[in-house]
Amino acid sequence: MPIVTLYPKNVMYIKLIQPKMHKRVMDTDLKLRISPPLGLYTIANMFKDAHRISVENENVGAIDFDDKPDIVGISINVDSINRAKEIAAKFRAQGIPVVAGGILVTTALKFISEDAFDVFCIGHAEGTWPQIISDFQSGTLQKVYRCRLDIKPEDIVPPAYDIMNRAEYLYCNIIHTSRGCPFRCDFCYNSSPERKYVNRCLDDVLTEIKNSRCKHIMFIDDNFIGNLKWTRELLQELKKNKIKWNAAVSINVVNIPGLLDEMKESGCQGLFIGFESINHGSIDNVHKVQNNVKDYEYAVEQIHKRGIMINASFVFGLDSDTPETFAATVDWIVKNKIETVTSHILTPYPGTITYDVMNSEGRILTTDFSLYDTAHVVMQPKNMTPEELYQGYLYVYRSVYSFKNIIRRIPRSYKQIPAYLMFNFFYRKWGVFTDWLCKKITYERIGFWSEKLSKYI
């Protein structure tokens, strides 16, 4: 006999949805299942003690359109807007109001048709959703809710880790220590005035680390070192916890005396860094002031010297890039033994300075936002054809993750080799096999064993 849960009459049923994302040409389902959507689980944590909550991630399972929620919330990235509209239409046809939030709504509301959703929430969920639910219950629901920009650390709500289905994801040991980024690069969503940088309360972060019961934490901030004083306080606490961790930082991390040593001493294994381009002109054109191309090799040397691996991010199609940029970048990556690489085609996200400039120049090729996934050419490059840009992008991935170049990039430190080979072969090169294996024995178990490799570093 099934278990039936009875709720009081004043309890609402709130359904939160993550629309299915598009896989890029080199991706498998591993990409879709790396980690749960923390934004939706943050909203869930606000209301789970008072209301019935469900979180449905279309990347890991089908959406139930027949369970009659009182209200639906959808988190929207730029490339998922079309699917979000389809989902919203199905619920609205049943008389169920739909709230749209997420990065696209926050930074580029003017690009979304007003009649596609009932409500838009701009900014942090903590500053919008409580009022949305209150107004819904009183019958005074508004069209737009905007979080104040001076949100305080104590206002930030942690995600509801306790209701996540861990079997669906590779990693649930993901924690954010901040929101936003202190830098304003032209092509990045963080250039929007609606996105401000704020650190969380240190004690809240430490509590989440403790409750995770993991010895390997992935910090998923836009910039882990955005507030140096706060970061150093966290590093001192991490030393006591004896964990391993990874994070994303800006490359100026190497210019801060003692910081890399503190990171290593506190358990840092790897850093995600937005190099973006080895071309001086390309960096200058997008005002990425924290990057200095002439210092790249020194930075890599200093990070590797401390036994820390690098996941380097590159953007291709910037205004000073040429067809020769791709091979030159691969050569630089191999020469410097960069452990992992994430590549993107320059995508002028709506709401960014880059979009406004390219639009004024007549260089936007399509406004089909489902193609704005950094794997399609949606703008006219300056110094090459769109096809040259696309083929160059594919060349970089195929070359970096060729068997020959995986071997040539093997880290000098033997302690890093197990994790290096695991990512390069089992995530990138043989990802289809790994995804098949995950489906047989669960993503959680594969993530568990890959985490265990961290003890060798």
KEPAGU-819408 format. One line per field, with one value per residue (C-alpha): chain; x, y, z. Coordinates in nm, 2 decimals. Layout:
% KEPAGU-819408
cadena	(A | ...)
u	(X | ...)
v	(Y | ...)
w	(Z | ...)
% end
This chain:
% KEPAGU-819408
cadena	(A | A | A | A | A | A | A | A | A | A | A | A | A | A | A | A | A | A | A | A | A | A | A | A | A | A | A | A | A | A | A | A | A | A | A | A | A | A | A | A | A | A | A | A | A | A | A | A | A | A | A | A | A | A | A | A | A | A | A | A | A | A | A | A | A | A | A | A | A | A | A | A | A | A | A | A | A | A | A | A | A | A | A | A | A | A | A | A | A | A | A | A | A | A | A | A | A | A | A | A | A | A | A | A | A | A | A | A | A | A | A | A | A | A | A | A | A | A | A | A | A | A | A | A | A | A | A | A | A | A | A | A | A | A | A | A | A | A | A | A | A | A | A | A | A | A | A | A | A | A | A | A | A | A | A | A | A | A | A | A | A | A | A | A | A | A | A | A | A | A | A | A | A | A | A | A | A | A | A | A | A | A | A | A | A | A | A | A | A | A | A | A | A | A | A | A | A | A | A | A | A | A | A | A | A | A | A | A | A | A | A | A | A | A | A | A | A | A | A | A | A | A | A | A | A | A | A | A | A | A | A | A | A | A | A | A | A | A | A | A | A | A | A | A | A | A | A | A | A | A | A | A | A | A | A | A | A | A | A | A | A | A | A | A | A | A | A | A | A | A | A | A | A | A | A | A | A | A | A | A | A | A | A | A | A | A | A | A | A | A | A | A | A | A | A | A | A | A | A | A | A | A | A | A | A | A | A | A | A | A | A | A | A | A | A | A | A | A | A | A | A | A | A | A | A | A | A | A | A | A | A | A | A | A | A | A | A | A | A | A | A | A | A | A | A | A | A | A | A | A | A | A | A | A | A | A | A | A | A | A | A | A | A | A | A | A | A | A | A | A | A | A | A | A | A | A | A | A | A | A | A | A | A | A | A | A | A | A | A | A | A | A | A | A | A | A | A | A | A | A | A | A | A | A | A | A | A | A | A | A | A | A | A | A | A | A | A | A | A | A | A | A | A | A | A | A | A | A | A | A | A | A | A | A | A | A | A | A | A | A | A | A | A | A | A | A | A | A | A | A | A | A | A | A | A | A | A)
u	(0.00 | 0.15 | 0.22 | -0.01 | 0.11 | -0.16 | -0.10 | -0.29 | -0.53 | -0.32 | -0.01 | 0.09 | 0.24 | 0.54 | 0.70 | 1.05 | 1.19 | 1.52 | 1.46 | 1.68 | 2.00 | 2.16 | 2.46 | 2.75 | 2.91 | 3.18 | 2.95 | 2.78 | 2.51 | 2.79 | 2.77 | 2.40 | 2.45 | 2.76 | 2.58 | 2.22 | 2.08 | 2.17 | 1.95 | 1.63 | 1.73 | 1.79 | 1.43 | 1.32 | 1.50 | 1.30 | 0.97 | 1.02 | 0.92 | 0.59 | 0.49 | 0.51 | 0.81 | 0.93 | 1.24 | 1.24 | 1.55 | 1.47 | 1.83 | 1.79 | 1.42 | 1.09 | 0.87 | 0.54 | 0.28 | -0.02 | 0.04 | -0.14 | 0.10 | -0.03 | 0.26 | 0.56 | 0.90 | 1.14 | 1.51 | 1.62 | 1.95 | 1.98 | 1.99 | 1.69 | 1.45 | 1.26 | 1.21 | 1.11 | 0.84 | 0.70 | 0.70 | 0.53 | 0.26 | 0.16 | 0.11 | -0.05 | -0.31 | -0.42 | -0.46 | -0.13 | 0.08 | 0.45 | 0.73 | 1.04 | 1.38 | 1.74 | 2.03 | 1.86 | 1.57 | 1.80 | 2.03 | 1.81 | 1.44 | 1.38 | 1.46 | 1.18 | 0.82 | 0.61 | 0.32 | 0.54 | 0.53 | 0.30 | 0.58 | 0.94 | 1.18 | 1.51 | 1.81 | 1.85 | 1.57 | 1.59 | 1.48 | 1.19 | 1.04 | 0.91 | 0.71 | 0.59 | 0.45 | 0.29 | 0.13 | 0.01 | -0.16 | -0.33 | -0.43 | -0.21 | 0.05 | 0.26 | 0.43 | 0.79 | 0.97 | 1.32 | 1.57 | 1.75 | 2.11 | 2.25 | 2.16 | 2.35 | 2.55 | 2.31 | 2.02 | 2.16 | 1.98 | 2.18 | 2.05 | 1.84 | 2.10 | 1.89 | 1.62 | 1.86 | 1.85 | 2.22 | 2.20 | 2.12 | 2.44 | 2.81 | 2.87 | 2.66 | 2.96 | 2.93 | 2.92 | 2.91 | 3.09 | 2.97 | 2.74 | 2.86 | 3.21 | 3.39 | 3.52 | 3.31 | 3.44 | 3.24 | 3.12 | 3.02 | 2.68 | 2.85 | 2.89 | 2.52 | 2.44 | 2.18 | 2.46 | 2.66 | 2.93 | 2.87 | 3.02 | 2.82 | 2.85 | 3.17 | 2.99 | 2.72 | 2.98 | 3.17 | 2.85 | 2.77 | 3.12 | 3.08 | 2.73 | 2.85 | 3.06 | 3.29 | 3.66 | 3.65 | 3.46 | 3.40 | 3.35 | 3.15 | 3.19 | 3.24 | 3.56 | 3.67 | 3.91 | 3.68 | 3.72 | 4.07 | 4.02 | 3.72 | 3.90 | 4.20 | 3.97 | 3.81 | 4.15 | 4.25 | 3.94 | 3.99 | 4.33 | 4.16 | 3.91 | 4.17 | 3.98 | 4.07 | 3.90 | 3.88 | 3.76 | 3.75 | 3.98 | 4.10 | 4.46 | 4.58 | 4.58 | 4.96 | 5.02 | 4.89 | 5.19 | 5.15 | 4.80 | 4.89 | 5.09 | 4.79 | 4.56 | 4.79 | 4.83 | 4.45 | 4.40 | 4.36 | 4.39 | 4.29 | 4.19 | 3.96 | 4.10 | 3.96 | 4.27 | 4.02 | 4.29 | 4.67 | 4.62 | 4.69 | 4.45 | 4.16 | 4.20 | 4.22 | 3.91 | 3.68 | 3.84 | 3.95 | 4.17 | 4.28 | 4.46 | 4.80 | 4.90 | 5.27 | 5.25 | 5.05 | 5.35 | 5.48 | 5.14 | 5.11 | 5.46 | 5.38 | 5.06 | 5.22 | 5.51 | 5.27 | 5.12 | 4.79 | 4.63 | 4.47 | 4.14 | 4.20 | 3.90 | 3.94 | 3.71 | 3.75 | 3.62 | 3.73 | 3.80 | 4.17 | 4.15 | 4.25 | 4.24 | 4.60 | 4.48 | 4.35 | 4.68 | 4.88 | 4.65 | 4.68 | 5.06 | 5.06 | 4.84 | 5.06 | 5.38 | 5.26 | 5.10 | 4.76 | 4.58 | 4.22 | 4.07 | 3.73 | 3.67 | 3.39 | 3.29 | 3.24 | 2.87 | 2.72 | 2.48 | 2.18 | 2.22 | 2.60 | 2.82 | 2.94 | 2.59 | 2.51 | 2.83 | 2.79 | 2.42 | 2.51 | 2.76 | 2.51 | 2.71 | 2.45 | 2.37 | 2.07 | 1.85 | 1.75 | 1.88 | 1.87 | 2.19 | 2.36 | 2.54 | 2.90 | 2.91 | 2.74 | 2.86 | 2.58 | 2.78 | 3.01 | 3.38 | 3.60 | 3.90 | 3.75 | 3.44 | 3.18 | 3.27 | 3.64 | 3.55 | 3.34 | 3.59 | 3.87 | 3.67 | 3.63 | 4.00 | 4.10 | 3.89 | 4.00 | 4.36 | 4.38 | 4.21 | 4.39 | 4.57 | 4.90 | 4.84 | 4.69 | 5.02 | 5.22 | 5.03 | 5.07 | 5.16 | 5.52 | 5.39 | 5.30 | 5.05 | 4.83 | 4.84 | 4.54 | 4.30 | 4.44 | 4.40 | 4.05 | 3.93 | 4.11 | 4.02 | 3.70 | 3.53 | 3.64 | 3.78 | 3.58 | 3.28 | 3.02 | 3.15 | 3.17 | 2.81 | 2.70 | 2.87 | 2.71 | 2.36 | 2.44 | 2.57 | 2.45 | 2.62 | 2.66 | 2.89 | 3.11 | 3.14 | 3.23 | 3.51 | 3.65 | 3.64 | 3.85 | 4.13 | 4.18 | 4.37 | 4.65 | 4.71)
v	(0.00 | 0.34 | 0.59 | 0.89 | 1.23 | 1.46 | 1.83 | 2.11 | 2.30 | 2.62 | 2.44 | 2.51 | 2.28 | 2.46 | 2.30 | 2.41 | 2.32 | 2.32 | 2.30 | 2.06 | 2.21 | 2.15 | 1.93 | 2.06 | 1.84 | 1.71 | 1.65 | 1.33 | 1.30 | 1.33 | 1.71 | 1.71 | 1.52 | 1.68 | 1.85 | 1.96 | 2.30 | 2.48 | 2.79 | 2.58 | 2.40 | 2.74 | 2.83 | 2.49 | 2.54 | 2.86 | 2.69 | 2.31 | 2.33 | 2.51 | 2.39 | 2.09 | 2.13 | 1.94 | 2.00 | 1.86 | 1.87 | 1.78 | 1.69 | 1.39 | 1.30 | 1.39 | 1.67 | 1.57 | 1.80 | 1.63 | 1.67 | 2.00 | 2.24 | 2.57 | 2.76 | 2.68 | 2.83 | 2.79 | 2.87 | 3.00 | 3.02 | 3.19 | 2.87 | 2.71 | 3.00 | 2.83 | 2.51 | 2.72 | 2.88 | 2.54 | 2.42 | 2.73 | 2.71 | 2.36 | 2.47 | 2.80 | 2.62 | 2.44 | 2.78 | 2.74 | 3.05 | 3.03 | 3.23 | 3.29 | 3.35 | 3.27 | 3.44 | 3.54 | 3.71 | 3.89 | 4.03 | 4.06 | 4.08 | 4.30 | 4.01 | 3.79 | 3.83 | 3.95 | 3.72 | 3.40 | 3.39 | 3.52 | 3.65 | 3.76 | 3.76 | 3.96 | 3.90 | 3.68 | 3.44 | 3.54 | 3.89 | 3.79 | 3.45 | 3.52 | 3.81 | 3.62 | 3.34 | 3.59 | 3.78 | 3.47 | 3.36 | 3.70 | 3.71 | 4.02 | 3.86 | 4.12 | 4.09 | 4.18 | 4.13 | 4.27 | 4.19 | 4.49 | 4.51 | 4.55 | 4.19 | 4.10 | 3.78 | 3.69 | 3.70 | 3.42 | 3.09 | 2.76 | 2.50 | 2.21 | 1.94 | 1.71 | 1.67 | 1.61 | 1.27 | 1.20 | 0.90 | 1.13 | 1.33 | 1.28 | 1.54 | 1.69 | 1.81 | 2.15 | 2.47 | 2.84 | 3.09 | 3.40 | 3.54 | 3.73 | 3.85 | 4.18 | 4.20 | 4.33 | 4.16 | 4.28 | 3.93 | 3.80 | 3.81 | 3.95 | 4.28 | 4.33 | 4.60 | 4.36 | 4.12 | 4.23 | 4.05 | 3.94 | 3.67 | 3.44 | 3.42 | 3.22 | 3.00 | 2.90 | 2.78 | 2.59 | 2.43 | 2.31 | 2.16 | 1.97 | 1.85 | 1.73 | 1.46 | 1.48 | 1.52 | 1.68 | 2.00 | 2.18 | 2.56 | 2.69 | 3.06 | 3.28 | 3.40 | 3.23 | 3.52 | 3.81 | 3.93 | 3.85 | 3.91 | 3.68 | 3.41 | 3.40 | 3.36 | 3.06 | 2.91 | 2.92 | 2.72 | 2.48 | 2.39 | 2.26 | 2.06 | 1.87 | 1.85 | 1.87 | 2.13 | 2.29 | 2.64 | 2.91 | 3.21 | 3.49 | 3.46 | 3.75 | 3.49 | 3.45 | 3.82 | 3.81 | 3.73 | 3.40 | 3.32 | 3.02 | 2.87 | 2.92 | 2.75 | 2.45 | 2.42 | 2.43 | 2.14 | 2.30 | 2.05 | 2.24 | 2.59 | 2.68 | 3.00 | 3.21 | 3.26 | 3.33 | 3.40 | 3.40 | 3.70 | 4.04 | 4.23 | 3.99 | 4.03 | 4.41 | 4.43 | 4.28 | 4.47 | 4.17 | 4.39 | 4.11 | 3.92 | 4.00 | 3.76 | 3.81 | 3.67 | 3.36 | 3.12 | 3.26 | 3.21 | 2.85 | 2.78 | 2.91 | 2.72 | 2.39 | 2.45 | 2.41 | 2.09 | 2.25 | 2.15 | 2.39 | 2.38 | 2.66 | 2.83 | 2.98 | 3.19 | 3.18 | 3.44 | 3.75 | 4.05 | 4.00 | 3.62 | 3.49 | 3.13 | 3.09 | 3.14 | 2.78 | 2.60 | 2.85 | 2.80 | 2.42 | 2.45 | 2.68 | 2.44 | 2.14 | 2.32 | 2.44 | 2.10 | 2.25 | 1.96 | 2.03 | 2.27 | 2.42 | 2.60 | 2.83 | 3.02 | 3.38 | 3.42 | 3.78 | 3.70 | 3.94 | 4.19 | 4.22 | 4.49 | 4.26 | 4.20 | 4.57 | 4.65 | 4.36 | 4.44 | 4.81 | 4.68 | 4.45 | 4.14 | 3.94 | 3.65 | 3.50 | 3.57 | 3.21 | 3.20 | 2.81 | 2.84 | 3.07 | 2.78 | 2.88 | 2.59 | 2.76 | 3.07 | 3.33 | 3.64 | 3.75 | 3.73 | 4.01 | 3.82 | 3.49 | 3.33 | 3.18 | 2.83 | 2.89 | 2.98 | 2.67 | 2.43 | 2.59 | 2.54 | 2.17 | 2.15 | 2.27 | 2.01 | 1.73 | 1.82 | 1.89 | 1.56 | 1.35 | 1.05 | 1.20 | 1.53 | 1.37 | 1.19 | 1.50 | 1.70 | 1.44 | 1.63 | 1.62 | 1.53 | 1.16 | 1.24 | 1.42 | 1.16 | 0.94 | 1.24 | 1.38 | 1.05 | 1.00 | 1.34 | 1.34 | 0.98 | 0.89 | 1.22 | 1.37 | 1.10 | 0.80 | 0.99 | 0.78 | 0.47 | 0.64 | 0.77 | 0.41 | 0.29 | 0.56 | 0.45 | 0.10 | 0.16 | 0.53 | 0.86 | 0.89 | 0.58 | 0.69 | 1.04 | 0.87 | 0.67 | 0.97 | 1.17 | 0.90 | 0.96 | 1.30 | 1.13 | 1.06 | 1.43)
w	(0.00 | -0.09 | 0.18 | 0.16 | 0.31 | 0.43 | 0.41 | 0.59 | 0.36 | 0.37 | 0.25 | -0.11 | -0.37 | -0.53 | -0.83 | -0.93 | -1.28 | -1.46 | -1.83 | -2.03 | -2.15 | -2.49 | -2.51 | -2.70 | -2.97 | -2.73 | -2.44 | -2.31 | -2.05 | -1.79 | -1.86 | -1.77 | -1.45 | -1.30 | -1.02 | -0.91 | -0.97 | -0.65 | -0.73 | -0.73 | -0.42 | -0.25 | -0.32 | -0.20 | 0.13 | 0.19 | 0.18 | 0.24 | 0.61 | 0.54 | 0.19 | -0.03 | -0.27 | -0.58 | -0.78 | -1.13 | -1.34 | -1.70 | -1.76 | -1.54 | -1.57 | -1.73 | -1.60 | -1.45 | -1.61 | -1.44 | -1.07 | -1.03 | -0.84 | -0.71 | -0.87 | -1.09 | -1.09 | -1.39 | -1.39 | -1.73 | -1.89 | -2.23 | -2.43 | -2.24 | -2.30 | -2.58 | -2.38 | -2.07 | -2.28 | -2.39 | -2.03 | -1.90 | -2.17 | -2.06 | -1.70 | -1.78 | -2.00 | -1.68 | -1.50 | -1.30 | -1.27 | -1.38 | -1.24 | -1.45 | -1.29 | -1.35 | -1.51 | -1.84 | -1.66 | -1.42 | -1.69 | -2.00 | -1.92 | -2.22 | -2.45 | -2.31 | -2.42 | -2.13 | -2.22 | -2.20 | -1.82 | -1.54 | -1.31 | -1.36 | -1.06 | -1.10 | -0.89 | -0.58 | -0.50 | -0.13 | -0.22 | -0.45 | -0.37 | -0.02 | -0.15 | -0.46 | -0.24 | 0.00 | -0.28 | -0.45 | -0.13 | -0.10 | -0.46 | -0.54 | -0.76 | -0.95 | -1.29 | -1.18 | -0.85 | -0.81 | -0.53 | -0.38 | -0.49 | -0.14 | -0.03 | 0.29 | 0.36 | 0.63 | 0.38 | 0.17 | 0.21 | 0.17 | -0.08 | 0.05 | 0.02 | 0.23 | -0.04 | -0.34 | -0.51 | -0.50 | -0.72 | -1.02 | -1.00 | -1.02 | -0.74 | -0.47 | -0.28 | -0.44 | -0.23 | -0.33 | -0.10 | -0.29 | -0.55 | -0.86 | -0.95 | -0.87 | -1.23 | -1.53 | -1.85 | -2.15 | -2.27 | -1.92 | -1.76 | -1.45 | -1.64 | -1.58 | -1.32 | -1.17 | -1.05 | -0.75 | -0.57 | -0.21 | 0.01 | 0.23 | 0.61 | 0.68 | 0.95 | 0.70 | 0.45 | 0.72 | 0.83 | 0.47 | 0.44 | 0.77 | 0.68 | 0.34 | 0.51 | 0.21 | 0.21 | -0.14 | -0.20 | -0.52 | -0.47 | -0.76 | -0.73 | -1.03 | -0.84 | -0.52 | -0.44 | -0.51 | -0.15 | -0.04 | 0.33 | 0.34 | 0.13 | 0.36 | 0.67 | 0.49 | 0.40 | 0.76 | 0.86 | 0.57 | 0.71 | 1.02 | 0.82 | 0.63 | 0.30 | -0.06 | -0.28 | -0.62 | -0.72 | -0.99 | -0.96 | -1.17 | -1.29 | -1.07 | -0.79 | -0.86 | -0.79 | -0.43 | -0.20 | -0.02 | -0.15 | -0.36 | -0.07 | 0.16 | -0.09 | -0.12 | 0.25 | 0.29 | 0.04 | -0.30 | -0.58 | -0.89 | -1.01 | -1.30 | -1.46 | -1.74 | -1.96 | -2.25 | -2.51 | -2.56 | -2.79 | -2.62 | -2.84 | -2.77 | -2.40 | -2.42 | -2.64 | -2.38 | -2.08 | -1.89 | -1.68 | -1.44 | -1.73 | -1.87 | -2.15 | -2.11 | -1.75 | -1.84 | -1.85 | -1.52 | -1.37 | -1.49 | -1.36 | -1.01 | -0.99 | -1.11 | -0.88 | -0.59 | -0.72 | -0.82 | -1.15 | -1.39 | -1.58 | -1.84 | -2.01 | -2.36 | -2.57 | -2.95 | -3.19 | -3.00 | -3.23 | -3.26 | -3.32 | -3.66 | -3.81 | -3.68 | -3.32 | -3.28 | -3.35 | -3.16 | -2.86 | -2.87 | -2.89 | -2.59 | -2.39 | -2.47 | -2.41 | -2.06 | -1.97 | -1.90 | -1.74 | -1.86 | -2.10 | -2.15 | -2.48 | -2.59 | -2.90 | -2.82 | -2.75 | -2.72 | -2.44 | -2.44 | -2.17 | -2.20 | -2.34 | -2.61 | -2.73 | -2.74 | -2.94 | -3.19 | -3.23 | -3.31 | -3.56 | -3.73 | -3.64 | -3.47 | -3.70 | -3.52 | -3.22 | -3.18 | -2.82 | -2.81 | -3.01 | -2.75 | -2.58 | -2.67 | -2.91 | -3.21 | -3.40 | -3.36 | -3.45 | -3.73 | -3.63 | -3.74 | -3.89 | -4.01 | -4.14 | -3.91 | -4.05 | -3.98 | -3.62 | -3.58 | -3.73 | -3.53 | -3.21 | -3.29 | -3.38 | -3.04 | -2.85 | -3.08 | -3.06 | -2.69 | -2.61 | -2.87 | -2.73 | -2.83 | -2.65 | -2.34 | -2.30 | -2.38 | -2.11 | -1.83 | -1.51 | -1.38 | -1.03 | -1.01 | -0.74 | -1.00 | -1.27 | -1.15 | -1.14 | -1.47 | -1.66 | -1.51 | -1.65 | -1.98 | -2.07 | -1.88 | -1.89 | -2.22 | -2.46 | -2.34 | -2.19 | -2.38 | -2.20 | -1.86 | -1.91 | -1.99 | -1.68 | -1.46 | -1.59 | -1.48 | -1.13 | -1.07 | -1.12 | -0.74 | -0.72 | -1.01 | -0.85 | -0.51 | -0.66 | -0.86 | -0.54 | -0.37 | -0.62 | -0.46 | -0.17 | -0.41 | -0.48)
% end
